[in-house]
Amino acid sequence: MTTPASRTRTTEFEEQFTGGFRNASRVKTGIIELDEMLRGGFMGGDAVLVAGSAGSGKTTLALQYLVNGIVKFGEPGIYVTFEQMPDQIYRDAKNFGWDLRKLEQENKFRLICTSPDLLLESQGENLLDEAIKEIHPRRIVIDSLSHLEMFLPKGDLRKEAYRIVSYLKTKGMSSILIWEAGQMTNSFSVTEAGLSFLVDCIVALKPIEIESSVRKALAILKMRGSDHDKQLRQFEITPTGIKIESAFSNYEGLMSGSPRRVASEKFVELFRSASEKHK
């Protein structure tokens, strides 16, 4: 049974875990509409969970965050992947006009492809230490925690995620942690995995079917210590990266997977149809 005292201790632990590594400066994504939703960007030093199903745009968003950090804000970055081969990531980035090889040559970027067990088993000097010494990164992406979970005993993900996030925070890096989720609702599997309290911000990407058309939606589910846009926003993956568009203001029930027009829109549509018939 959870007592008021235990809840207080949990709150104190969360504040101790996050508060010492955060600062008030904003870390801009360089995606103008997303930064507006975040009221200026992520909080400095925050761990951000980007969650979504396969093909929802998680990798694109993460790469865009790193490239914009380097090109627009002078903040070097590291991309750590457990899932993809280097050539695939270089190729995919090139399709958006992002030359990762050139950024590596300029000592502004590092791509680290490794297996989760190597990252977890590193003793003494961490696997990331060399890259950190070489380019002094301010941003990092871990792709992905869901793949990492496959290499861990059942129930250990929370402990290992805590260790990784703690390490990144002590190094002064703002991080994006990718999580592959299934069909998400307001209480999707990140909460079930026990990760929600470890991260400072959760950005959810979700495909939504509306009137026989699949659209992509983005929502900020959590942002510790800051206000943020609460709306579900449509976005597109364009030749230059992610472009966030208007909110789904005419629909409700989108996160539950059962979208429906709001009553006012239904009334307007019925009124318009009736008017057309009497012309």
C-alpha positions in Angstrom: 0.0 0.0 0.0 1.3 3.4 -0.9 1.4 5.8 2.0 1.7 9.6 2.0 5.3 9.2 3.4 6.2 6.8 0.6 4.8 9.2 -2.0 6.8 12.0 -0.6 10.0 9.9 -0.7 9.2 9.0 -4.4 8.7 12.7 -5.2 12.0 13.6 -3.4 13.8 10.9 -5.4 12.5 12.1 -8.7 13.5 15.7 -7.9 17.0 14.5 -6.8 17.3 12.4 -10.0 16.3 15.1 -12.4 16.8 18.4 -10.7 20.6 18.4 -10.3 21.3 18.0 -14.0 18.7 20.4 -15.5 19.1 24.0 -16.4 16.6 26.6 -17.5 18.1 27.1 -21.0 16.1 25.7 -23.9 17.4 23.1 -26.3 15.8 23.9 -29.6 14.9 21.1 -32.0 15.2 23.4 -35.0 11.7 22.3 -36.0 9.9 25.6 -35.6 6.4 24.3 -34.9 7.7 21.7 -32.4 9.8 24.3 -30.5 6.6 26.4 -30.3 4.7 23.4 -28.8 7.6 23.0 -26.3 7.4 26.7 -25.4 10.9 27.3 -26.8 12.4 23.8 -26.9 13.3 21.0 -24.5 14.7 22.0 -21.1 18.5 21.8 -21.0 19.9 18.4 -19.9 16.5 16.7 -20.2 16.0 13.1 -21.2 13.3 13.0 -23.8 11.4 9.8 -24.8 10.2 9.7 -28.4 7.7 6.9 -28.7 5.8 5.5 -31.6 5.1 2.5 -33.7 7.3 1.3 -36.6 7.4 3.8 -39.4 6.0 6.7 -37.4 9.0 9.0 -37.9 11.0 8.4 -34.7 14.4 8.1 -36.4 13.7 11.0 -38.7 12.8 13.2 -35.7 15.9 12.1 -33.8 18.3 12.7 -36.7 16.8 16.1 -37.4 17.2 17.0 -33.8 20.9 16.1 -34.0 21.6 17.7 -37.4 19.8 20.9 -36.5 21.8 21.0 -33.2 25.0 20.9 -35.1 24.2 23.1 -38.1 21.9 25.7 -36.5 23.1 25.9 -32.9 26.7 24.7 -32.9 26.0 21.7 -30.6 27.8 18.5 -31.6 25.9 15.2 -31.3 26.1 11.4 -31.1 23.8 8.8 -32.5 23.9 5.4 -30.8 22.0 2.6 -32.6 21.5 -1.0 -31.6 19.3 -1.8 -34.6 20.6 -0.4 -37.9 23.8 -0.7 -39.9 25.8 2.5 -40.5 25.3 2.6 -44.3 21.5 2.6 -43.8 21.6 5.5 -41.5 24.0 7.5 -43.7 21.7 6.8 -46.7 18.5 7.7 -44.9 20.0 10.9 -43.6 21.3 11.8 -47.1 17.8 11.5 -48.5 16.8 14.5 -46.3 19.9 16.4 -47.3 21.9 15.6 -44.1 25.5 14.7 -44.8 26.5 12.8 -41.7 29.9 11.7 -43.1 30.8 15.3 -43.6 29.8 16.3 -40.1 31.9 13.4 -38.8 34.9 14.6 -40.7 34.3 18.0 -39.1 34.4 16.4 -35.7 30.8 17.5 -35.0 29.1 14.1 -35.1 29.6 10.5 -34.2 27.6 7.5 -35.3 28.1 4.5 -32.9 26.6 1.2 -34.0 26.9 -1.4 -31.3 25.0 -4.2 -29.5 23.2 -3.4 -26.3 25.2 -6.0 -24.4 28.5 -4.2 -25.2 27.0 -0.9 -23.9 25.8 -2.5 -20.8 28.9 -4.6 -20.1 31.4 -1.8 -20.5 33.5 -1.6 -17.4 35.6 1.3 -16.2 35.7 3.5 -19.3 32.2 3.7 -20.9 31.8 2.8 -24.5 30.8 6.5 -25.2 33.8 8.1 -23.4 36.1 8.2 -26.4 33.5 9.9 -28.6 32.7 12.4 -25.8 36.3 13.3 -25.5 36.7 13.8 -29.2 33.7 16.0 -30.0 32.4 17.3 -26.7 28.7 16.5 -27.6 25.8 18.4 -26.2 23.1 16.1 -27.7 22.7 12.3 -28.0 20.2 9.8 -29.4 19.8 6.3 -28.1 18.0 4.0 -30.6 16.4 2.3 -29.0 15.3 1.3 -25.4 12.8 -1.2 -26.7 15.7 -3.0 -28.5 17.8 -2.8 -25.4 15.0 -4.5 -23.4 15.4 -7.7 -25.5 18.9 -8.2 -24.0 17.8 -7.8 -20.4 16.3 -10.1 -17.8 12.6 -9.5 -17.4 12.0 -6.4 -15.2 15.5 -5.0 -15.6 14.8 -2.3 -18.2 13.9 0.4 -15.7 17.2 -0.2 -13.8 19.4 -0.1 -16.9 17.5 2.9 -18.4 18.1 4.7 -15.1 21.8 4.0 -15.4 22.0 5.2 -18.9 20.0 8.4 -18.3 22.1 9.1 -15.2 25.3 8.8 -17.1 24.1 11.1 -20.0 23.0 13.7 -17.5 26.3 13.7 -15.6 28.0 14.3 -18.9 25.8 17.3 -19.5 24.1 15.9 -22.6 20.5 16.5 -23.6 19.2 13.1 -24.9 16.5 11.6 -27.0 15.7 8.0 -26.2 13.6 6.1 -28.8 10.9 3.6 -27.8 9.0 1.5 -30.2 5.4 1.2 -29.0 2.4 -0.4 -30.5 -1.0 1.2 -30.8 -0.8 3.9 -28.2 -3.5 5.3 -25.9 -3.0 7.9 -23.2 -1.6 5.2 -20.9 0.5 3.3 -23.5 3.3 0.8 -22.8 6.0 3.3 -21.7 4.1 3.7 -18.5 3.7 0.0 -18.1 7.5 -0.5 -18.6 8.1 1.9 -15.7 10.0 4.5 -17.9 7.7 7.5 -17.5 9.2 8.8 -14.3 12.8 8.4 -15.6 12.4 10.8 -18.4 11.6 14.5 -18.3 9.5 14.7 -21.5 7.5 12.3 -23.7 6.8 12.9 -27.3 4.4 10.4 -28.9 4.1 9.8 -32.7 1.0 7.9 -33.8 -0.6 6.9 -37.1 -4.3 7.8 -37.2 -6.9 6.6 -39.6 -9.5 9.3 -40.5 -12.0 8.7 -43.2 -10.0 5.9 -44.8 -6.8 8.0 -44.9 -3.8 7.4 -42.6 -2.3 10.5 -41.1 0.6 11.1 -38.7 0.0 12.7 -35.4 2.3 14.1 -32.7 1.5 14.9 -29.1 3.6 16.0 -26.1 2.4 13.7 -23.3 4.6 15.0 -20.6 7.1 17.9 -20.0 8.5 18.2 -16.5 8.8 21.7 -15.2 7.3 23.5 -18.2 4.1 24.2 -19.9 3.6 22.8 -23.3 1.0 22.5 -26.1 -1.6 19.9 -25.2 -3.1 19.5 -28.7 -2.6 16.5 -31.0 -0.9 17.9 -34.1 -0.7 16.5 -37.6 2.7 16.2 -39.2 4.3 15.2 -42.5 7.6 13.7 -43.4 8.8 15.9 -46.2 12.0 15.8 -48.3 13.7 18.1 -45.8 12.5 16.4 -42.6 9.5 16.6 -40.3 7.0 19.4 -40.8 4.3 19.9 -38.1 1.0 21.2 -39.2 -2.3 22.2 -37.6 -4.1 20.5 -34.7 -6.8 17.9 -35.2 -9.4 20.4 -33.9 -12.3 18.9 -35.7 -12.0 15.4 -34.2 -12.0 13.7 -30.9 -11.1 10.2 -29.7 -7.9 10.2 -31.8 -5.6 8.6 -29.3 -8.1 5.8 -28.5 -8.1 4.8 -32.2 -11.8 5.7 -32.7 -11.7 9.2 -34.2 -15.0 11.0 -34.6 -16.0 14.5 -35.6 -16.9 16.8 -32.7 -20.5 17.6 -32.4 -20.3 21.2 -33.8 -18.6 19.9 -36.9 -21.3 17.3 -37.4 -24.0 19.9 -37.1 -22.3 22.2 -39.6 -21.9 19.4 -42.0 -25.5 18.3 -41.7 -26.7 21.9 -42.1 -24.5 22.3 -45.2 -25.9 19.1 -46.7 -29.4 20.1 -46.1 -28.8 23.5 -47.7 -27.3 21.9 -50.8 -30.4 19.7 -51.2 -32.8 22.6 -51.1 -30.9 24.7 -53.7 
